[in-house]
Amino acid sequence: MGNNSGNNSGRAANGDATALVPQEEDGGIAFVRFAPSPPFDERLVFWQQSASETASSFRLLRQRLLERGDPRTVLCTSAVRGEGTTTLAANLALAFAELGKYRVLLIEASFRRAAIAEVFGFKPPKGFALQLARHRGRPMEPWVVVQVGSAPLYVLAVEPRCCPHCQAVIALEARFCGMCGKDVAGTGTASLDAVTFSTAIKRFRAAFDYIVVDAPPVLASGDVNLIQDTADAIVIATRKGRSEARNLRRALNQVAPAPVAAVVLLDA
């Protein structure tokens, strides 16, 4: 996948390569095109080092999945935080999109640690957490999905935590807003609703060939267990020099008997 894929087609009229450009709605999904421009986040191996051994490893993972049942919805997770789930999910989605013949949707389901939008370099026009909450009462409302350049890669990212008073982005653990100084304790993220999430996945399966889910870590909460039945396969990220075997065993036991297709070792 080239670094400049889709830059021209997604530019706004003012030449801003990072603009979000509305596209047509298709079957209940409204598309917004985002044209990425360098420098790219180092976690996007396919854009930073497309010819590297690391990129080849993600291609090999893609091939192994294709050969072993060809799961169409893949849930990426880890035992604990900081083991590279977002890196795994983003690059696996890019690996599928690189083939050029499949529509690939990357969904961020880790509501407590929004990262996907930051990795790709855009602000979600409508975050996935907010959209999921709205679809509980408005199931026919269109989904807003970001297409990355002209590639067949689409993203549903979680919106960052914002101050309810001034809308400034604030850290997950913050109790006071650094911009306006007001109390933000108790203004946490939305909850992951299993029923609405499952309904959404069924809708997306009809529109996309592959769905890659960036899920929360297994041992941090029960969120993965709420959504794991929507996946055809689970891929678990581990990080060299950081992950512990006992945590991996606990995670495997917690998601059992769900099919774990692979355990991926990422460089530190």
N, C-alpha and C positions, 0 to 999 in steps of 0.2 A: 504494500500500500504506500503510495507516494505521499510525501509530506504536504504537497500542494493540492491534493485531491479536492475538487469542488470549490476552490477559493473564488474563482471568477463567477460561477453560477450563483453563489450565495451572497455576493456583495450588495450592499444597499446602494441607493442612488447617490449617496454622498461619498461612496468609496470606502466606507468603513467595513473592513474585512471581518469584524467581530459582531456585526449587526445581526439581530434576529429578524428574519423576513417572513411574514405570514404567507402560507401557501394555501391551496384549496383543501377543503374538507372532503374526506373520503370515508363513507360508511360509518359515521359516528366518531371519526378521528380527525382532528384538526392538526395539520402539520405546520410547524414553524421551522424554517431552514436557518441553520447557523453555519457561517463560513469560518472555519478555524484559520488562524495565521500564527506563524512562529513568533517567539519561542514556545515550544510545546512542553508540557509537564513531563518531567523525567520518567514518570510512571507509565506513560504511553510509549511502550517499547516499539510498537509498530511505526510510530511517527518519528521517534528519536533515532532508533537503530534498527531499521527494517531488515537489514542483512546480518544482524548479530545472531550469536548462538541462542540468546534468550528468546528472540523473536522466533527462531526455528523451533525452540522448545514448545512455544505456544501453538505453532502450526502442527507439531507432532501430537500435542494434546487434542487439538481439533480432529486430526485424522483418527486417533484412537477412539474418540467418541463416535465418529462417523462409522467406524468399523464395528463397534460394540453396541449395537442397538440403535444408533443414530437418535439419541434423545433430543427432542425438539424444545423442551424447557429444562434448562440446566440451572440449578441453584448453587451458587458459589458461597462458601462460608468458611469459617475457621473455628478453632476451639475457643480462643480468647482474642481480645482486641490486639491490633498491631501486628498481625501475621500476614497481611497483604491481600486480604479478600478483594478490596477494590482494584488493586493492580491486576489480580487474577481475572476478575469479571470483565474489566474494561478491555484487556488484551485478548481474552477469549472471544468477546463480541467482535473486536476488530479482526480477529483471525477468521471468523465465519464471514464477516462482511467482505473481507479481502477476496473471497472467491467470486464475488461480483454477481452471483445469480440467486442469492438468497436475501430476503428482507429480514434484518436482524434487529431485535428490540432489546436494549439494555435497560433494565429496571433497577432502581435503587430502592431497596426495601429496608435499609438500615436507617431508621428514622432518627436515631439518637446521635449518629455521626455522619451527617451529610458531607459527601466528598466528591461525588461524581461530577457535579456541575463545575466545581473548582478544577478538577482534573482536566476536563475538556475546555474550560475557559469561558463559560457562559453563565448567565443568571437565568434560572428557569422562569419562563413566562407564567407558568402555573406549576407549582411544585407537586410532586406525586402524592405527598402526605395530605395536602389540602384537597387535591382532586379525589383521592380515595375517600376522605371524610364526606365530601359533597355527594359522591355517588351512592352513599348509603340511603340518602333520601331522594336523590335525583338520578336514578340509574340510566336514564336515557340522555343525560347531558353528555356532549362530545368530550372525548379525551383530547388533551393538548399534548402533542408529542414533538420533540425537537429532532429534525433530521440533520445529521452532521455532514455538511457540504453536499456533494452530489452522490456520495457513497450510499449504499443501501443500509446504513447504520442509523438507528433511531434511538433516542434516549428519553427516559422518564426519570428525571432526577428529583431528589428531595430538596425542598427549599431550605436554606440555612435558618437557624434560629434567629429571630429578629426581636428587637425591643418593641413591645406593644404600644409604646408612647411615641417614639420617634422613628421606628422602623430600621434603626441601625442594626447591622449584623453583630451578634454577641456570641461569646463562647458558651458552650453547653453548660459549663459549671458556674457561669457568672450569676451573681446575685444582684448586681447593680449595673446599669448601662453606663459604659464609658463615655458615651456621647452626651446624654441628657442627665445622667446621674440618678435616675429614678430606680426604684426597687423593681426587679424583674423576677424575684424568687417566686416559684410556683407557676411560671409561664413556660412550661415544658413543651415537648414536641407532641404531635398527634400520636394516637395509639394505632397499632397495626391490627386492623380488623380482618380476621381470617375469612369470613363469609364474603365480604365485599372484594377482598383480594382474589379469592378463588373465582368469583364472577368476572373480575377484570381479566384474569389470565385466560379464561374461556373465550372472552371477546378478542383478546390479542392473538390467540392461537389461530383465529380465522383470518387475521390480517397480516401476520408475520410468519416467516418460515422457522425462525429460531428465536427463542427468548432466553436471555441470560439474566439471572437475578443476582444482584449484589446484596446478599442477606446479612443480617446481624450475626455476630459470633454465637456459637451454640451454647457455651457455658455462661454467657453474660445474662441471658434471660430465656424465657420459653418462646420467644418470637419465632425462631426457626421451626419449632415444632408446630406452630400454628399454620405455617404456610408450606411445609415440606411436601405435603400430599399433592400440591399443584405441580411438582417437578417430576420429570421423567428420570432424572439422575442428579446426584449431588457430587460436587467436587470440593474438596477441602484444601484450603491453603495452609501451608506451614512455612515458617521462615528459618533459614539456616542460622544456627547459633542462638536462637531465641525460643523456638517452640519446644515444649516438653512432651515426652512420650506419654506420660500419665494423663496429661490434658487431652491429647489426641485420642487415647483410649476411652476416656470419659465421654468425649464428643461423639465418637463412633457408637458408643452404647446408647447415648441419648437420642440419636436420630434413627437407631435401629427400629424396625427392619427395613427402613427406606434404603433404596439402592445407592450405595456410594461408588461412583464410577472411577474416581481417582483421588489420590492424595498428592498434591503438588508441592514440591520444595522450591521456595523462592530464595534468591540470594539476599543476604542481609543488607 
